[in-house]
Amino acid sequence: MVLKNRVITTTINSIATGTTNVEAQEPEQLTQNQNIFQVVEGGRYLVVCDKRSDGKLTCNQFVSPHSVLELTSLFFLGEFRPPSSNLPFPPTYRRSRKKKNKGRMNEQQRSMLLQSASRFPPPKGIKLSYGTAGFRADASVLQSTVFRIGILAALRSLKTGGAVIGLMITASHNKVSDNGVKVADPGGEMLTQDWEPFADSIANAPDPQSLIQLIDEFAKKENIPLDGANPAAIFLGRDTRPSGEALVEAAKQGISSVIGAVGSDMGVVTTPQLHWMVRARNKDMKPSASELDYFDQVSTSFRCLIDLIPKKSHQGIGKLIVDCANGVGGEKLQVLKEKLNWLDVEIRNSGKQGILNEQVGADYVQKEKVVPQGFGPHDVGIRCASLDGDADRLVYFTVISNGNNQINLVDGDKILSLFALFIKDQLSILTDDKNEYQPRVGVVQTAYANGASTKYLNQLGLQVIFTPTGVKYLHEKAHEYDIGIYFEANGHGTILFSDQFLCWLEDRKSTEKGLEKQNAAKRLWAVSKLINQAVGDALSGLLLVEAILQHMGWLVDKWNELYRDLPSRQLKVKVADRTAVVTTNAETIIEKPPGIQEAITALTVKYPQGRCFVRPSGTEDVVRVYAEANTQEAADELATCVAKLVDQFLGFHF
């Protein structure tokens, strides 16, 4: 079997994201030194690779059937027996032919969808859009939408060969009366953007007949089997909102209306935990991929980092107090505290009392720059952290003495800078100019990143790249590097490690003769296991921050002195239609409506070190305003002036 030259040199990562078509020719032309991509009967995929210096798998190893997604144009001709019989799959593969009529909905399937859809009529007069965080709205109008996204999740699983798909019921940092739904793809990342228009269309279909027509047309277009012969698997999770349980039931109804689809309810979990479970089941081949597995992995990795701290750094960094936004993070952090026997952490706003996200949580603290409820003057000098309602955002802060509840904020930019500094330090120990393989490190930010942070990262010699706001853009860009670090200022971010880098790292941590280099490799390996590579995770991020601070021997004030933030202010303006705003250049310039960008620029240049941009929200009909300047008073004034300008152009005027 001979693969086209362009495919032979393609890494597994690019294949796994469905970006490459693979074509096979005659099997007798196969040589052992080539990469082979193989279809198994039933549409499941395996990968066989030769071992190379760039870290690819050996010829007799296989990637999980669900790790390689959406391979197309692959035809298996004849039979191939790999060189080793000690394999996780049978050594002989049968001929697999494309099935006819894929995507054609049979009458049983049509009847099931019509019957179930009739029980979930869409709300009248409401149009929903699948934004950066999925669908979000008042919980009372979401039953139909969640039901239909249950169908979408089942279709997505069928499309990806039966891979597990995630469906999370949460509205993150929104008020408790809101809720939402979003889908996690097999790698644990957000739903591919290619499917977002389909999500919009089925959510807003006016009746069951229109819904079935949309599903039928999409299944044919995407070649999704709807004959009941293929299994589909979905993990469901929810946060602690009272409306969550009923919405999970609606999602289950949607899933079960697709023949062969099975939904597994993972219960009350953080959003990052559900994404981790999906990734673990598909990519890491964990048979259970349970919440317990999550706790075991992050706690073990944290202990490893602590054990590798140099003796000279073994000095106390003081107590930590964590505001858990009265959300799901409180009970989960308590589990970690007990597993780690972590005596120096105090959990507040755990959810036992208080209202979810009401004057608490990372979003409130980061935007308002004041202490959350339950914190005050008695906490001066203590390191504090805030999670958001579903524990996917993290910020730190300290309470200012005699500051009228004001804080020194340590936001996502500072967390990113800490992680980048630590990784750069470990790589500098591990690599030198003699190494053939030089890992590529990329730091990914959005326009919300404080200008001072970008300057600091550039001074470290790191490559900084900007994307539009939203984890899907950051995550996608970070995948282009061996180590991709991304964070938004709001505290949402993570670190991604390429398979090539991890193969190289695993080899280095066992073959390095020098203890210092060996320990550096072990630290980076532990970081790759501790951090949640599926999505931003406040709990694993918190543990990594604490491990690095202990490694450095830094108090929070030392960390906060990496650079001095430019004062900033964020505001939001309600508008009639957020889609009227069209931006470019990583959302820093407005293209439409005409005239508004020129007016914003004219205002901004009046302020020393002024920077201002506006962008439409991904979740609600508001336009968000961000302003920076040399003083807080100037930043506040600039933000207010631009907000008034936005209202003049786009606000409600009757």
C-alpha positions as CSV (number, residue, x, y, z in Angstrom):
1,M,0.0,0.0,0.0
2,V,1.5,3.3,-1.1
3,L,0.3,6.6,0.3
4,K,0.8,9.9,-1.6
5,N,4.0,11.6,-0.6
6,R,2.2,14.5,0.9
7,V,0.4,12.1,3.3
8,I,3.5,10.2,4.3
9,T,5.0,13.3,5.7
10,T,1.8,14.4,7.4
11,T,1.8,14.2,11.2
12,I,-0.9,12.3,13.1
13,N,-2.2,15.5,14.5
14,S,-3.2,16.9,11.1
15,I,-4.9,13.6,10.2
16,A,-6.7,13.5,13.5
17,T,-8.3,16.8,13.0
18,G,-9.8,15.7,9.7
19,T,-7.7,18.0,7.5
20,T,-6.2,15.5,5.2
21,N,-7.6,13.1,2.6
22,V,-5.8,9.7,2.5
23,E,-5.8,7.4,-0.5
24,A,-4.5,3.9,-0.6
25,Q,-3.3,1.9,-3.6
26,E,-2.2,-1.7,-4.1
27,P,-1.4,-3.5,-0.8
28,E,1.5,-5.5,-2.2
29,Q,3.3,-2.2,-2.6
30,L,3.4,-1.7,1.1
31,T,6.7,-1.2,2.8
32,Q,7.3,-1.4,6.6
33,N,8.9,2.1,6.7
34,Q,5.8,3.9,5.6
35,N,2.9,5.4,7.6
36,I,-0.2,3.4,7.0
37,F,-3.7,4.6,7.6
38,Q,-6.2,1.7,7.6
39,V,-10.0,1.3,7.7
40,V,-11.4,-1.6,9.8
41,E,-14.7,-3.2,8.9
42,G,-17.5,-1.0,10.3
43,G,-15.9,2.3,9.7
44,R,-13.5,2.4,12.7
45,Y,-10.0,3.8,12.1
46,L,-6.6,2.5,13.1
47,V,-3.2,4.1,12.5
48,V,0.1,2.3,12.0
49,C,3.3,4.3,11.9
50,D,7.0,3.8,11.7
51,K,9.2,5.1,14.5
52,R,11.0,8.2,13.5
53,S,13.2,10.8,15.2
54,D,10.3,13.2,15.1
55,G,8.4,11.1,17.6
56,K,5.9,9.2,15.5
57,L,4.5,5.9,16.7
58,T,6.3,2.6,16.0
59,C,4.9,0.4,13.2
60,N,3.3,-2.1,15.5
61,Q,1.4,0.4,17.6
62,F,-2.1,1.6,17.1
63,V,-4.0,4.8,17.9
64,S,-7.5,4.3,19.5
65,P,-10.3,4.0,16.8
66,H,-11.7,7.3,18.0
67,S,-8.4,9.2,17.9
68,V,-8.5,9.6,14.1
69,L,-11.6,11.3,13.0
70,E,-13.3,11.9,9.7
71,L,-10.7,10.3,7.4
72,T,-12.1,10.4,3.9
73,S,-11.4,8.8,0.5
74,L,-9.7,5.8,2.0
75,F,-10.2,2.5,0.2
76,F,-8.7,-0.8,1.6
77,L,-7.7,-3.2,-1.1
78,G,-6.9,-6.8,0.0
79,E,-5.2,-7.8,3.2
80,F,-2.3,-6.7,5.3
81,R,-0.7,-8.4,8.3
82,P,1.4,-6.1,10.5
83,P,4.9,-7.2,11.6
84,S,3.8,-8.0,15.2
85,S,1.0,-10.3,16.3
86,N,1.0,-8.9,19.8
87,L,-1.4,-6.1,19.0
88,P,-4.5,-4.6,20.6
89,F,-6.6,-5.4,17.5
90,P,-6.8,-8.5,15.2
91,P,-3.8,-8.5,12.9
92,T,-5.8,-9.2,9.7
93,Y,-8.1,-6.5,8.3
94,R,-11.0,-7.3,6.0
95,R,-12.0,-5.4,3.0
96,S,-14.3,-2.5,3.9
97,R,-16.6,-1.0,1.3
98,K,-18.6,2.2,1.5
99,K,-22.2,1.5,2.4
100,K,-24.9,2.6,0.0
101,N,-27.5,5.2,1.1
102,K,-25.5,6.6,3.9
103,G,-27.4,9.6,5.3
104,R,-30.8,8.4,4.1
105,M,-33.2,8.4,7.0
106,N,-35.5,5.3,7.2
107,E,-39.1,5.5,8.2
108,Q,-38.6,4.2,11.7
109,Q,-36.0,6.9,12.4
110,R,-38.3,9.6,10.8
111,S,-41.2,8.5,12.9
112,M,-39.2,8.5,16.2
113,L,-37.9,12.0,15.5
114,L,-41.3,13.4,14.6
115,Q,-42.9,11.9,17.7
116,S,-40.3,13.1,20.1
117,A,-40.0,16.6,18.5
118,S,-43.7,17.2,18.9
119,R,-43.2,17.1,22.7
120,F,-40.7,20.0,22.6
121,P,-42.2,22.9,20.6
122,P,-39.8,25.9,20.2
123,P,-40.5,29.1,22.1
124,K,-42.3,31.7,19.9
125,G,-40.6,35.0,19.1
126,I,-37.2,33.9,20.3
127,K,-34.2,33.3,18.0
128,L,-31.2,31.6,19.5
129,S,-27.6,31.6,18.2
130,Y,-24.8,29.1,18.9
131,G,-22.1,31.4,20.2
132,T,-18.7,31.0,21.7
133,A,-20.2,29.2,24.7
134,G,-23.0,27.4,22.9
135,F,-26.6,28.4,23.5
136,R,-27.5,30.5,26.5
137,A,-30.8,32.0,27.5
138,D,-33.3,32.1,30.3
139,A,-33.7,28.5,31.4
140,S,-37.5,28.6,30.8
141,V,-37.1,28.8,27.0
142,L,-34.4,26.2,26.5
143,Q,-36.2,22.9,26.6
144,S,-36.7,22.6,22.9
145,T,-33.2,23.8,22.1
146,V,-31.6,21.3,24.5
147,F,-33.7,18.5,23.1
148,R,-32.5,19.4,19.6
149,I,-28.9,19.7,20.6
150,G,-29.3,16.2,22.0
151,I,-30.1,15.1,18.4
152,L,-27.1,17.0,17.1
153,A,-24.8,15.4,19.6
154,A,-25.9,11.9,18.5
155,L,-25.4,12.9,14.8
156,R,-21.9,14.2,15.7
157,S,-21.1,10.8,17.3
158,L,-22.3,9.0,14.2
159,K,-20.3,11.3,12.0
160,T,-17.1,10.6,14.0
161,G,-17.4,6.8,13.9
162,G,-19.1,6.3,17.2
163,A,-16.7,8.5,19.2
164,V,-18.0,9.8,22.5
165,I,-19.4,13.4,22.3
166,G,-20.0,15.6,25.3
167,L,-23.1,17.7,26.1
168,M,-22.9,20.1,29.0
169,I,-25.8,22.0,30.5
170,T,-24.4,25.2,32.0
171,A,-24.5,29.0,31.7
172,S,-21.1,29.3,33.3
173,H,-20.9,32.8,34.9
174,N,-24.4,33.9,34.0
175,K,-27.1,34.5,36.6
176,V,-28.7,31.5,38.2
177,S,-32.0,31.8,36.2
178,D,-30.1,31.4,33.0
179,N,-28.9,28.1,31.6
180,G,-27.3,26.9,28.4
181,V,-26.0,23.9,26.4
182,K,-22.8,23.3,24.5
183,V,-21.2,20.3,22.8
184,A,-17.7,18.9,23.2
185,D,-16.1,17.2,20.2
186,P,-14.2,13.9,20.6
187,G,-10.9,15.5,21.5
188,G,-12.7,17.4,24.3
189,E,-12.5,20.6,22.4
190,M,-15.5,22.8,21.4
191,L,-17.9,21.7,18.7
192,T,-16.3,22.3,15.3
193,Q,-17.3,25.6,13.9
194,D,-18.5,23.9,10.7
195,W,-21.5,22.5,12.6
196,E,-22.5,25.8,14.3
197,P,-24.8,26.9,11.4
198,F,-26.6,23.5,11.6
199,A,-27.0,24.0,15.4
200,D,-28.6,27.4,14.7
201,S,-30.9,26.1,12.0
202,I,-32.3,23.2,14.1
203,A,-32.6,25.3,17.2
204,N,-34.8,27.8,15.4
205,A,-36.8,25.3,13.2
206,P,-40.4,26.4,13.6
207,D,-42.0,22.9,13.7
208,P,-41.2,19.2,13.8
209,Q,-41.5,18.8,10.1
210,S,-39.0,21.5,9.4
211,L,-36.7,20.0,11.9
212,I,-36.8,16.6,10.3
213,Q,-36.2,18.1,6.9
214,L,-33.1,19.9,8.2
215,I,-31.8,16.8,9.8
216,D,-32.4,14.7,6.7
217,E,-30.7,17.2,4.4
218,F,-27.7,17.6,6.8
219,A,-27.3,13.8,7.2
220,K,-27.2,13.3,3.5
221,K,-24.7,16.2,3.0
222,E,-22.4,14.9,5.8
223,N,-22.9,11.2,4.8
224,I,-24.1,10.4,8.4
225,P,-25.6,6.9,8.7
226,L,-29.2,7.1,10.0
227,D,-30.2,3.5,9.4
228,G,-29.8,2.4,13.0
229,A,-26.9,0.1,12.3
230,N,-24.2,2.3,14.0
231,P,-23.8,3.2,17.7
232,A,-23.5,6.7,19.0
233,A,-22.3,7.7,22.5
234,I,-22.8,10.9,24.5
235,F,-21.7,12.0,27.9
236,L,-24.0,14.4,29.6
237,G,-23.2,16.7,32.5
238,R,-24.7,19.7,34.3
239,D,-23.7,22.3,36.9
240,T,-25.7,23.1,40.0
241,R,-28.4,25.3,38.6
242,P,-31.9,24.2,39.6
243,S,-33.0,24.0,36.0
244,G,-30.2,21.7,35.0
245,E,-31.9,18.4,35.8
246,A,-34.9,19.0,33.6
247,L,-32.7,20.2,30.8
248,V,-30.6,17.0,31.0
249,E,-33.8,15.0,30.6
250,A,-34.7,17.0,27.5
251,A,-31.2,16.3,26.1
252,K,-31.7,12.6,26.8
253,Q,-34.9,12.6,24.9
254,G,-33.2,14.1,21.9
255,I,-30.4,11.6,22.1
256,S,-32.7,8.6,22.4
257,S,-34.7,9.8,19.4
258,V,-31.7,8.8,17.2
259,I,-31.7,5.0,16.8
260,G,-28.5,3.5,18.3
261,A,-27.6,6.6,20.4
262,V,-27.0,6.2,24.1
263,G,-26.6,9.0,26.6
264,S,-24.6,8.5,29.8
265,D,-25.4,10.9,32.6
266,M,-22.3,11.9,34.4
267,G,-24.2,13.9,36.9
268,V,-23.2,17.2,38.5
269,V,-19.7,18.0,37.2
270,T,-17.6,21.0,36.3
271,T,-17.6,21.9,32.6
272,P,-13.9,21.1,32.3
273,Q,-14.4,17.7,33.9
274,L,-16.9,16.7,31.3
275,H,-14.6,17.8,28.5
276,W,-11.7,15.9,30.2
277,M,-13.8,12.7,30.3
278,V,-14.7,13.0,26.6
279,R,-11.1,13.4,25.7
280,A,-9.9,10.7,28.1
281,R,-12.3,8.2,26.6
282,N,-11.5,8.9,23.0
283,K,-7.9,10.1,22.9
284,D,-6.3,8.5,26.0
285,M,-8.3,5.2,25.7
286,K,-9.3,5.3,29.4
287,P,-12.0,2.6,29.7
288,S,-13.9,4.4,32.4
289,A,-13.0,8.1,32.0
290,S,-14.8,8.9,35.2
291,E,-14.7,11.8,37.5
292,L,-12.6,9.6,39.9
293,D,-10.1,9.2,37.1
294,Y,-9.9,12.9,36.7
295,F,-9.3,13.5,40.4
296,D,-6.7,10.7,40.5
297,Q,-4.7,12.2,37.5
298,V,-4.7,15.8,38.6
299,S,-3.8,15.0,42.2
300,T,-1.0,12.5,41.2
301,S,0.5,15.1,38.8
302,F,0.3,17.8,41.4
303,R,2.1,15.7,44.0
304,C,4.8,14.9,41.4
305,L,5.5,18.6,40.8
306,I,5.7,19.2,44.5
307,D,8.1,16.3,45.0
308,L,10.4,17.7,42.3
309,I,10.7,21.2,43.9
310,P,14.4,21.9,44.6
311,K,15.2,21.9,48.3
312,K,16.2,25.6,48.2
313,S,12.6,26.5,47.2
314,H,11.0,24.6,50.1
315,Q,9.6,27.6,51.9
316,G,6.0,28.3,52.8
317,I,4.0,30.5,50.5
318,G,1.1,30.9,53.0
319,K,-2.6,30.2,53.1
320,L,-4.9,30.2,50.1
321,I,-8.6,31.2,50.2
322,V,-10.8,30.2,47.2
323,D,-14.1,31.8,46.3
324,C,-16.1,29.1,44.4
325,A,-18.9,31.4,43.1
326,N,-21.5,29.3,45.0
327,G,-21.2,26.8,42.1
328,V,-20.1,23.3,41.3
329,G,-16.4,24.1,41.9
330,G,-16.9,24.2,45.7
331,E,-17.8,20.5,46.2
332,K,-15.1,19.4,43.6
333,L,-12.4,21.5,45.3
334,Q,-13.3,19.9,48.6
335,V,-12.7,16.5,47.1
336,L,-9.2,17.6,45.9
337,K,-8.5,19.1,49.3
338,E,-9.2,15.8,51.0
339,K,-7.3,13.7,48.4
340,L,-4.2,16.0,48.8
341,N,-4.6,16.4,52.5
342,W,-4.3,20.1,51.6
343,L,-4.4,21.9,54.9
344,D,-3.5,25.4,53.7
345,V,-6.6,26.0,51.6
346,E,-9.9,27.5,52.8
347,I,-13.1,27.1,50.6
348,R,-15.6,29.9,50.6
349,N,-18.8,30.5,48.7
350,S,-19.0,26.7,48.2
351,G,-22.7,26.7,47.2
352,K,-24.1,25.5,50.5
353,Q,-25.4,29.0,51.0
354,G,-25.6,32.1,48.8
355,I,-26.7,32.5,45.2
356,L,-24.7,31.3,42.2
357,N,-22.6,34.0,40.6
358,E,-24.3,36.8,42.6
359,Q,-21.4,39.2,43.6
360,V,-19.1,36.2,43.6
361,G,-16.9,34.3,41.2
362,A,-14.1,35.0,38.7
363,D,-16.2,37.0,36.3
364,Y,-17.4,39.4,39.0
365,V,-14.0,39.8,40.5
366,Q,-12.2,40.3,37.2
367,K,-14.6,42.8,35.9
368,E,-15.5,44.8,39.0
369,K,-12.1,44.6,40.7
370,V,-13.6,44.3,44.1
371,V,-13.7,41.5,46.7
372,P,-16.5,38.8,46.3
373,Q,-19.0,38.4,49.0
374,G,-17.6,36.8,52.1
375,F,-14.2,38.5,51.8
376,G,-13.1,41.7,53.5
377,P,-10.4,43.5,55.5
378,H,-9.7,40.4,57.6
379,D,-8.2,38.8,54.4
380,V,-5.6,41.5,53.8
381,G,-2.2,39.9,53.0
382,I,-3.7,36.4,52.1
383,R,-3.5,34.9,48.7
384,C,-7.0,34.5,47.3
385,A,-8.5,33.0,44.1
386,S,-11.9,32.9,42.4
387,L,-13.5,30.3,40.2
388,D,-16.6,31.0,38.1
389,G,-19.9,29.1,38.3
390,D,-18.9,26.1,36.3
391,A,-15.2,26.2,37.3
392,D,-13.7,26.9,33.9
393,R,-12.3,30.4,34.8
394,L,-9.7,31.3,37.4
395,V,-8.3,34.5,38.7
396,Y,-6.2,35.4,41.8
397,F,-6.4,38.5,44.0
398,T,-5.3,40.1,47.2
399,V,-7.3,42.5,49.3
400,I,-6.0,46.0,49.6
401,S,-5.5,47.3,53.1
402,N,-7.9,50.2,53.9
403,G,-9.0,49.9,50.3
404,N,-12.8,49.9,50.6
405,N,-13.0,46.3,49.3
406,Q,-10.7,47.1,46.4
407,I,-8.3,44.4,45.2
408,N,-5.0,43.8,43.5
409,L,-6.2,41.6,40.6
410,V,-4.0,38.8,39.3
411,D,-5.9,37.9,36.1
412,G,-5.6,35.4,33.3
413,D,-2.8,37.4,31.7
414,K,-0.7,37.0,34.8
415,I,-1.5,33.3,35.0
416,L,-0.4,32.8,31.4
417,S,2.8,34.7,32.1
418,L,3.6,32.5,35.1
419,F,3.0,29.3,33.1
420,A,5.0,30.6,30.2
421,L,7.9,31.6,32.4
422,F,8.0,28.2,34.1
423,I,7.8,26.3,30.9
424,K,10.5,28.4,29.3
425,D,12.7,27.8,32.3
426,Q,12.3,24.1,32.1
427,L,12.9,24.0,28.4
428,S,16.1,26.1,28.8
429,I,17.4,23.4,31.2
430,L,16.3,20.5,28.9
431,T,17.4,21.8,25.5
432,D,20.3,23.5,23.9
433,D,21.6,24.4,20.4
434,K,22.9,20.9,20.0
435,N,19.4,19.4,20.1
436,E,18.1,18.4,16.6
437,Y,14.5,18.8,17.9
438,Q,13.6,22.3,19.1
439,P,10.1,22.5,20.5
440,R,8.0,25.4,19.1
441,V,6.3,27.4,21.8
442,G,3.5,29.8,21.0
443,V,1.6,32.1,23.4
444,V,-1.9,32.9,22.2
445,Q,-3.9,36.0,23.4
446,T,-6.9,38.0,22.5
447,A,-7.4,41.7,22.3
448,Y,-8.6,41.7,25.9
449,A,-5.0,40.8,27.0
450,N,-3.5,43.7,28.9
451,G,-0.9,45.5,26.7
452,A,1.7,45.2,29.5
453,S,1.4,41.4,29.5
454,T,2.0,41.2,25.8
455,K,5.1,43.4,26.2
456,Y,6.4,41.2,29.0
457,L,6.0,38.0,27.0
458,N,7.8,39.5,24.1
459,Q,10.6,40.5,26.4
460,L,10.9,36.8,27.4
461,G,11.5,36.0,23.8
462,L,8.2,34.2,23.3
463,Q,6.1,34.3,20.1
464,V,2.8,36.0,20.9
465,I,-0.2,35.5,18.5
466,F,-3.6,37.1,18.6
467,T,-6.9,35.6,17.7
468,P,-10.6,36.7,18.0
469,T,-12.2,36.3,21.4
470,G,-13.4,32.8,22.3
471,V,-11.8,29.6,23.4
472,K,-12.5,27.9,20.1
473,Y,-10.1,30.4,18.3
474,L,-7.4,30.3,21.0
475,H,-7.5,26.5,21.2
476,E,-7.3,26.1,17.4
477,K,-4.3,28.4,17.2
478,A,-2.5,26.8,20.2
479,H,-2.7,23.4,18.4
480,E,-0.2,24.7,15.8
481,Y,2.6,24.6,18.3
482,D,4.5,21.9,20.2
483,I,3.6,23.8,23.3
484,G,0.7,26.2,22.9
485,I,-0.3,28.4,25.9
486,Y,-3.4,30.4,25.8
487,F,-5.4,32.5,28.3
488,E,-7.9,35.2,28.2
489,A,-7.8,37.9,30.8
490,N,-11.0,36.6,32.2
491,G,-9.1,33.5,33.5
492,H,-10.1,31.0,30.8
493,G,-7.1,29.1,29.3
494,T,-4.9,26.1,29.3
495,I,-1.7,24.6,27.8
496,L,-1.6,22.2,24.8
497,F,1.2,19.7,24.1
498,S,1.7,18.1,20.7
499,D,2.0,14.3,20.5
500,Q,5.4,14.8,18.9
501,F,6.6,16.8,21.8
502,L,5.2,14.3,24.4
503,C,6.9,11.4,22.6
504,W,10.2,13.3,22.7
505,L,9.7,14.3,26.3
506,E,8.9,10.8,27.4
507,D,12.1,9.6,25.9
508,R,14.1,12.4,27.5
509,K,12.8,11.8,31.0
510,S,14.1,8.2,30.9
511,T,17.3,8.6,28.9
512,E,18.7,11.9,30.3
513,K,21.8,11.2,32.4
514,G,22.0,14.5,34.1
515,L,19.6,14.8,37.1
516,E,18.8,18.4,36.5
517,K,17.7,17.7,32.9
518,Q,15.9,14.6,33.9
519,N,13.9,16.5,36.5
520,A,13.1,19.3,34.0
521,A,11.6,16.6,31.7
522,K,9.6,15.1,34.5
523,R,8.2,18.5,35.5
524,L,7.1,19.2,32.0
525,W,5.6,15.7,31.8
526,A,3.7,16.3,35.0
527,V,2.4,19.6,33.7
528,S,1.0,17.9,30.6
529,K,-0.9,15.5,32.9
530,L,-2.0,18.1,35.4
531,I,-3.3,20.7,33.0
532,N,-6.6,19.9,31.3
533,Q,-5.7,19.9,27.6
534,A,-9.3,19.7,26.5
535,V,-10.4,23.1,27.7
536,G,-9.7,25.8,30.4
537,D,-10.0,24.3,33.9
538,A,-10.0,26.4,37.0
539,L,-9.3,23.4,39.3
540,S,-6.3,22.0,37.4
541,G,-5.1,25.5,36.7
542,L,-5.3,26.4,40.4
543,L,-3.1,23.4,41.3
544,L,-0.6,24.3,38.6
545,V,-0.4,27.9,39.9
546,E,0.2,26.6,43.4
547,A,2.8,24.1,42.4
548,I,4.8,26.8,40.4
549,L,4.6,29.3,43.2
550,Q,5.9,26.7,45.6
551,H,8.6,25.8,43.1
552,M,9.6,29.4,42.7
553,G,9.2,30.2,46.4
554,W,7.1,33.2,45.5
555,L,4.5,35.0,47.4
556,V,1.6,36.4,45.4
557,D,3.1,39.9,45.5
558,K,6.3,38.7,43.8
559,W,4.2,37.0,41.1
560,N,2.1,40.2,40.6
561,E,5.3,42.2,40.1
562,L,6.2,40.4,36.8
563,Y,4.8,43.5,35.2
564,R,2.4,46.4,36.0
565,D,-0.9,46.2,34.3
566,L,-2.2,49.2,32.4
567,P,-5.5,50.4,34.1
568,S,-8.5,49.1,32.1
569,R,-12.3,49.1,32.2
570,Q,-14.9,46.9,30.6
571,L,-18.5,47.9,30.0
572,K,-21.4,46.4,27.9
573,V,-24.1,48.2,26.0
574,K,-27.4,46.5,25.1
575,V,-28.2,46.7,21.4
576,A,-31.0,45.6,19.2
577,D,-28.9,43.2,17.1
578,R,-25.3,42.3,18.0
579,T,-24.8,40.8,14.5
580,A,-24.9,44.3,13.1
581,V,-21.3,44.7,14.4
582,V,-18.7,43.2,12.1
583,T,-15.0,43.3,13.3
584,T,-11.6,42.4,11.8
585,N,-8.0,42.2,12.9
586,A,-8.6,39.9,15.9
587,E,-11.7,42.0,16.7
588,T,-9.8,45.2,17.3
589,I,-11.3,47.1,14.3
590,I,-15.0,47.6,13.4
591,E,-15.8,47.2,9.7
592,K,-19.5,47.7,10.1
593,P,-21.5,49.8,10.8
594,P,-19.5,52.5,8.9
595,G,-18.2,55.5,10.8
596,I,-18.1,54.1,14.3
597,Q,-14.4,53.0,14.1
598,E,-13.3,56.4,13.1
599,A,-15.2,57.9,16.0
600,I,-13.6,55.4,18.5
601,T,-10.1,56.1,17.2
602,A,-10.6,59.9,17.5
603,L,-11.6,59.4,21.1
604,T,-8.8,57.0,22.0
605,V,-5.9,59.1,20.8
606,K,-6.8,61.8,23.4
607,Y,-5.7,59.5,26.2
608,P,-2.0,58.6,26.9
609,Q,-1.3,54.9,26.3
610,G,-5.0,54.7,25.2
611,R,-6.3,51.6,23.6
612,C,-10.0,50.8,23.0
613,F,-12.1,48.3,21.0
614,V,-15.6,47.1,20.9
615,R,-16.9,43.7,19.9
616,P,-20.3,41.9,19.8
617,S,-20.9,39.4,22.6
618,G,-21.0,35.7,21.7
619,T,-23.8,35.0,24.1
620,E,-26.3,37.9,24.3
621,D,-27.4,41.0,22.4
622,V,-24.8,43.3,23.9
623,V,-21.7,45.0,22.6
624,R,-18.7,44.8,24.9
625,V,-16.4,47.8,25.4
626,Y,-12.7,47.5,26.5
627,A,-10.5,50.4,27.3
628,E,-6.9,50.9,28.5
629,A,-5.1,54.1,29.5
630,N,-2.3,55.3,31.7
631,T,-4.6,55.9,34.7
632,Q,-7.7,54.3,36.0
633,E,-9.6,57.5,35.7
634,A,-8.6,57.9,32.1
635,A,-9.5,54.2,31.3
636,D,-13.0,54.7,32.9
637,E,-13.6,57.9,31.0
638,L,-12.6,56.4,27.7
639,A,-14.8,53.3,28.2
640,T,-17.8,55.5,29.2
641,C,-17.3,57.8,26.2
642,V,-17.1,54.8,23.8
643,A,-20.1,53.1,25.4
644,K,-22.2,56.2,24.7
645,L,-20.9,56.2,21.2
646,V,-21.9,52.6,20.7
647,D,-25.4,53.4,22.1
648,Q,-25.8,56.2,19.6
649,F,-25.0,53.9,16.7
650,L,-26.6,50.7,17.8
651,G,-28.7,51.1,20.9
652,F,-32.5,50.9,21.2
653,H,-34.0,54.0,19.8
654,F,-37.7,54.3,19.1
